[in-house]
Amino acid sequence: METIIETISDYFMWLTLPAFKITDVLEILILAFLIYNIIRWIKYTRAWTLFKGLLVLLAFSIFAAIMQFDVILWIIRNTISVGIIALVILFQPELRRALEDLGKRNLFPKLINFSGSDDNDRFSDRTIEELVKASYELARNKTGALIVIEKNSSLIEYEKSGIPVDAIVSSQLLINIFEHNTPLHDGAVIMRGDRIVSATCYLPLSANMSLSKELGTRHRAAVGVSEVTDSLTIIVSEETGRVSLAQDGKIIRNVDGGKLKSELVKFQKLDPFAQETKRKWQRVKKHLFRNKQDGDD
C-alpha cells in the first residue's frame, strides 16, 4: 500500500508547477509584447508576403525531415546561414523603417531645454496666425508650398540639404519664398520654433503604395518626411490651390482655415511631462545662475 502511495505521490510531483516569480511574469509580458508588435509590423509591410513564403519553406522542411530526404535536408542545413543574410538584405527597407518608427516613439522625451524659453509652447500664437495667413494666400494664388514644422525628431539632416535662412516666421516671408521664379521657391521650408531655419530642402519620398495616384511629388515628400519623423507638414497644391496636412505617415487633404489652425494649436502644445521637465530645468538654471552671481560678488 505504501508503495502505491509513493508511486502516486511521485507521479503528481512531476505535475507540480515550478516556482513562479514576479520576474517570470514580467518576462512573459515583455516577450508577448515584442512578439505581438513584430507580427503586427510584418503584417502591414511587404514582409508579410515573404513571411508566408518562409512558412511554406518551413512546412516543406518538416515534410522532408519526416520522409528522411537526406539530400534536401543537407541542402537546407547548408543554405540556412546564407538565407539569414539574404533575409536581412531583402527586409532592409522594412527593418530601417521599423527602427525609425521605434526612434519616433520618443520613449525618453527631451529632458533638457536649452532654448531659455519659459513658456509651454513649441511656437507662439502669432506664428500660427502667420502660417494660416500665408497658407491660404498661397492657395488663393495657386502657388505650391511645403512647410515642415519640427517637433521632437531633429530635421537637421534635411535642413542641411537646403539654404540657411534663420528668420522669424512671417506670412510675407513665406509668400516671397514660394513665389514662382525666385531662387528659394523649389523644395521645402523647415521651421523650428518661431523661426524659418532653411529653405529649398529635399525630403524623402513616401513609398506607400496606398496613397492616391492624384498626389504628386510635393505631397509624397510631405508624407515621406512624416513617416520618418514626428513633424507636421503643410502642403499647398499648385494644381488645385488646396491646403493639406501630413503627420505620422498620413495625409489630411483639403483642410479649411479652422481645421489648419486647430491642428497647429494641438501641435503647438508640449505634453505635460515635457512641460514639467522644462519648468524644473528652468528652476535649476536660475539657481545655478544665482549661485554664479553670488560667487562673482
C-alpha positions as CSV (number, residue, x, y, z in Angstrom):
1,M,0.0,0.0,0.0
2,E,2.8,2.4,0.9
3,T,4.5,1.6,-2.4
4,I,1.3,2.5,-4.3
5,I,1.0,5.8,-2.4
6,E,4.7,6.7,-3.0
7,T,4.2,5.9,-6.7
8,I,1.2,8.2,-6.9
9,S,2.9,11.0,-5.0
10,D,6.0,10.7,-7.3
11,Y,3.7,10.9,-10.3
12,F,1.9,14.1,-9.0
13,M,5.3,15.6,-8.1
14,W,6.1,15.7,-11.8
15,L,2.8,17.6,-12.4
16,T,3.6,20.4,-10.0
17,L,4.4,23.7,-11.5
18,P,7.9,25.2,-10.9
19,A,8.4,28.2,-8.7
20,F,6.8,31.3,-10.3
21,K,8.3,34.7,-9.6
22,I,7.3,38.2,-10.4
23,T,10.2,38.5,-12.8
24,D,8.9,35.5,-14.8
25,V,5.5,37.2,-15.2
26,L,7.3,40.4,-16.3
27,E,9.4,38.4,-18.8
28,I,6.4,36.7,-20.3
29,L,4.6,40.1,-20.7
30,I,7.7,41.6,-22.4
31,L,8.1,38.7,-24.8
32,A,4.3,38.7,-25.6
33,F,4.5,42.5,-26.3
34,L,7.6,42.1,-28.6
35,I,6.2,39.1,-30.5
36,Y,2.8,40.9,-31.0
37,N,4.5,44.0,-32.3
38,I,6.8,42.0,-34.6
39,I,3.9,40.1,-36.1
40,R,1.9,43.4,-36.4
41,W,4.8,45.1,-38.1
42,I,5.3,42.2,-40.5
43,K,1.5,42.1,-41.4
44,Y,1.4,45.7,-42.5
45,T,4.5,45.6,-44.8
46,R,5.5,43.7,-47.9
47,A,7.4,41.4,-45.5
48,W,4.1,39.7,-44.8
49,T,4.2,38.0,-48.3
50,L,7.8,36.9,-47.8
51,F,6.9,35.6,-44.3
52,K,4.2,33.4,-45.8
53,G,6.7,32.1,-48.2
54,L,9.0,31.3,-45.3
55,L,6.2,29.3,-43.7
56,V,5.8,27.3,-46.9
57,L,9.6,26.5,-46.8
58,L,9.4,25.6,-43.1
59,A,6.5,23.2,-43.8
60,F,8.5,21.6,-46.7
61,S,11.5,21.2,-44.4
62,I,9.4,19.4,-41.8
63,F,8.0,17.2,-44.6
64,A,11.5,16.4,-45.8
65,A,12.6,15.5,-42.3
66,I,9.6,13.2,-41.8
67,M,10.3,11.5,-45.2
68,Q,14.0,11.4,-44.5
69,F,15.0,13.2,-47.7
70,D,18.7,13.4,-46.8
71,V,19.9,15.3,-49.8
72,I,17.2,18.0,-49.4
73,L,17.9,18.3,-45.7
74,W,21.6,18.6,-46.4
75,I,20.9,21.5,-48.8
76,I,18.6,23.2,-46.3
77,R,21.2,22.9,-43.5
78,N,24.0,24.4,-45.7
79,T,22.0,27.3,-47.1
80,I,20.3,28.4,-43.8
81,S,23.1,30.8,-42.9
82,V,23.2,32.4,-46.3
83,G,19.4,32.6,-46.2
84,I,19.5,34.6,-43.0
85,I,21.8,37.2,-44.6
86,A,19.6,37.2,-47.7
87,L,16.6,38.0,-45.5
88,V,18.3,40.9,-43.9
89,I,19.1,42.3,-47.3
90,L,15.6,41.7,-48.6
91,F,14.0,43.3,-45.5
92,Q,16.5,46.2,-45.2
93,P,13.9,48.9,-46.0
94,E,11.4,47.5,-43.6
95,L,13.9,47.0,-40.8
96,R,15.2,50.6,-41.3
97,R,11.6,51.8,-41.2
98,A,10.9,49.8,-38.0
99,L,13.9,51.2,-36.2
100,E,13.0,54.7,-37.3
101,D,9.5,54.1,-36.0
102,L,10.9,53.0,-32.7
103,G,13.0,56.1,-32.5
104,K,9.9,58.3,-33.3
105,R,8.1,56.8,-30.3
106,N,10.0,59.2,-28.0
107,L,10.4,56.8,-25.1
108,F,12.7,59.3,-23.4
109,P,11.3,62.8,-24.0
110,K,13.6,65.7,-24.2
111,L,14.7,66.2,-20.6
112,I,16.6,69.4,-21.1
113,N,15.6,72.5,-22.9
114,F,18.4,74.8,-24.0
115,S,16.3,77.5,-25.6
116,G,15.9,79.5,-22.4
117,S,12.2,80.0,-23.0
118,D,9.8,79.8,-20.0
119,D,6.6,79.1,-22.0
120,N,5.0,75.8,-22.6
121,D,4.6,76.1,-26.4
122,R,6.7,75.0,-29.3
123,F,5.9,78.3,-31.1
124,S,3.8,81.4,-30.5
125,D,0.2,82.1,-31.3
126,R,1.5,84.8,-33.7
127,T,3.4,82.1,-35.7
128,I,0.1,80.1,-36.0
129,E,-1.7,83.2,-37.4
130,E,1.2,83.9,-39.9
131,L,1.2,80.2,-41.1
132,V,-2.6,80.2,-41.7
133,K,-2.5,83.5,-43.4
134,A,0.4,82.5,-45.7
135,S,-1.0,79.1,-46.5
136,Y,-4.3,80.5,-47.8
137,E,-2.8,83.4,-49.6
138,L,-0.5,80.9,-51.4
139,A,-3.6,78.7,-52.0
140,R,-5.6,81.6,-53.4
141,N,-2.8,82.3,-56.0
142,K,-2.2,78.5,-56.6
143,T,1.4,78.8,-55.5
144,G,2.8,75.4,-54.4
145,A,4.3,75.3,-50.9
146,L,5.8,72.8,-48.5
147,I,6.3,73.9,-44.9
148,V,7.7,71.3,-42.4
149,I,7.4,72.1,-38.7
150,E,9.9,70.3,-36.4
151,K,8.6,68.6,-33.2
152,N,10.9,66.3,-31.2
153,S,12.7,64.4,-34.1
154,S,15.5,66.5,-35.4
155,L,15.2,67.7,-39.0
156,I,18.9,68.8,-39.3
157,E,19.6,66.0,-41.9
158,Y,17.0,67.7,-44.2
159,E,17.8,71.2,-43.1
160,K,21.4,70.8,-44.3
161,S,20.2,69.9,-47.8
162,G,18.7,73.4,-48.2
163,I,19.8,77.0,-47.9
164,P,20.0,78.6,-44.4
165,V,17.5,81.3,-43.7
166,D,17.2,81.7,-39.9
167,A,14.4,84.3,-39.9
168,I,11.3,85.0,-37.8
169,V,8.2,83.4,-39.4
170,S,6.0,85.8,-41.2
171,S,3.4,85.4,-43.9
172,Q,5.1,87.9,-46.2
173,L,8.4,86.0,-46.0
174,L,6.8,82.6,-46.7
175,I,4.8,84.0,-49.6
176,N,8.0,85.6,-51.0
177,I,10.0,82.3,-50.6
178,F,7.5,80.2,-52.6
179,E,6.8,82.9,-55.3
180,H,7.4,81.5,-58.7
181,N,10.8,82.0,-60.4
182,T,12.5,83.0,-57.1
183,P,15.8,81.3,-56.0
184,L,14.2,79.6,-52.9
185,H,10.8,78.6,-54.2
186,D,11.7,75.0,-55.1
187,G,11.7,72.5,-52.2
188,A,10.6,72.6,-48.6
189,V,10.8,75.2,-45.9
190,I,11.8,73.9,-42.4
191,M,10.6,75.6,-39.3
192,R,11.9,75.2,-35.7
193,G,10.0,77.1,-33.1
194,D,9.2,80.6,-34.3
195,R,11.9,80.6,-37.0
196,I,12.4,79.5,-40.5
197,V,15.7,77.8,-40.4
198,S,16.1,76.6,-44.0
199,A,14.6,76.7,-47.5
200,T,14.8,74.6,-50.7
201,C,15.2,71.5,-48.6
202,Y,15.0,68.0,-50.1
203,L,12.7,65.5,-48.4
204,P,12.4,61.7,-48.7
205,L,9.5,60.5,-50.9
206,S,7.0,58.1,-49.4
207,A,7.0,54.5,-50.8
208,N,3.4,54.0,-49.5
209,M,1.5,52.4,-52.5
210,S,-1.9,53.1,-50.9
211,L,-1.5,56.9,-51.4
212,S,-3.8,58.3,-54.1
213,K,-2.4,58.5,-57.6
214,E,-3.6,62.1,-57.7
215,L,-0.9,63.1,-55.3
216,G,2.2,64.5,-56.8
217,T,5.8,64.7,-55.6
218,R,5.1,67.5,-53.2
219,H,2.5,65.5,-51.3
220,R,4.6,62.3,-51.4
221,A,7.5,64.2,-49.9
222,A,5.3,65.6,-47.1
223,V,4.1,62.1,-46.3
224,G,7.6,60.7,-46.6
225,V,9.1,63.1,-44.0
226,S,6.2,62.4,-41.7
227,E,6.9,58.7,-41.9
228,V,10.4,59.0,-40.5
229,T,9.9,62.0,-38.1
230,D,7.2,63.3,-35.9
231,S,7.0,66.6,-37.8
232,L,3.8,68.3,-39.1
233,T,3.9,69.4,-42.8
234,I,1.6,72.0,-44.5
235,I,1.2,71.4,-48.3
236,V,-0.3,73.9,-50.7
237,S,-1.2,72.3,-54.1
238,E,0.0,74.2,-57.1
239,E,-2.6,72.5,-59.3
240,T,-5.7,72.8,-57.2
241,G,-4.9,75.5,-54.7
242,R,-5.9,73.2,-51.8
243,V,-4.2,73.0,-48.4
244,S,-3.4,69.6,-46.9
245,L,-1.6,68.4,-43.8
246,A,0.8,65.4,-43.3
247,Q,1.6,63.8,-40.0
248,D,2.5,60.3,-38.8
249,G,2.6,58.9,-42.3
250,K,-1.0,60.1,-43.0
251,I,-2.3,63.0,-45.1
252,I,-5.4,65.1,-44.5
253,R,-6.5,66.7,-47.7
254,N,-8.4,69.9,-48.4
255,V,-8.4,71.4,-44.9
256,D,-10.0,74.7,-44.2
257,G,-8.6,77.6,-42.1
258,G,-10.3,76.5,-38.9
259,K,-9.0,72.9,-39.2
260,L,-5.5,74.1,-40.0
261,K,-5.5,76.4,-37.0
262,S,-6.8,73.7,-34.6
263,E,-4.2,71.2,-35.8
264,L,-1.4,73.8,-35.4
265,V,-2.7,74.6,-31.9
266,K,-2.6,70.9,-30.9
267,F,0.9,70.6,-32.4
268,Q,2.0,73.8,-30.6
269,K,1.4,72.4,-27.0
270,L,4.1,70.5,-25.2
271,D,3.0,67.3,-23.4
272,P,2.5,67.6,-19.6
273,F,5.7,65.6,-18.8
274,A,7.8,67.8,-21.1
275,Q,6.2,71.0,-19.6
276,E,7.0,69.8,-16.0
277,T,10.6,68.8,-17.0
278,K,11.0,72.2,-18.7
279,R,9.9,74.1,-15.6
280,K,12.3,72.0,-13.4
281,W,15.2,72.7,-15.8
282,Q,14.4,76.4,-15.7
283,R,14.5,76.4,-11.9
284,V,17.8,74.6,-12.0
285,K,19.3,77.1,-14.4
286,K,18.0,80.1,-12.3
287,H,19.5,78.5,-9.2
288,L,22.9,77.9,-10.9
289,F,22.9,81.4,-12.3
290,R,22.1,83.0,-8.9
291,N,24.9,81.0,-7.3
292,K,27.3,82.1,-10.0
293,Q,26.3,85.8,-9.4
294,D,26.8,85.3,-5.7
295,G,30.3,83.8,-6.3
296,D,31.3,86.7,-8.6
297,D,30.2,89.2,-5.9
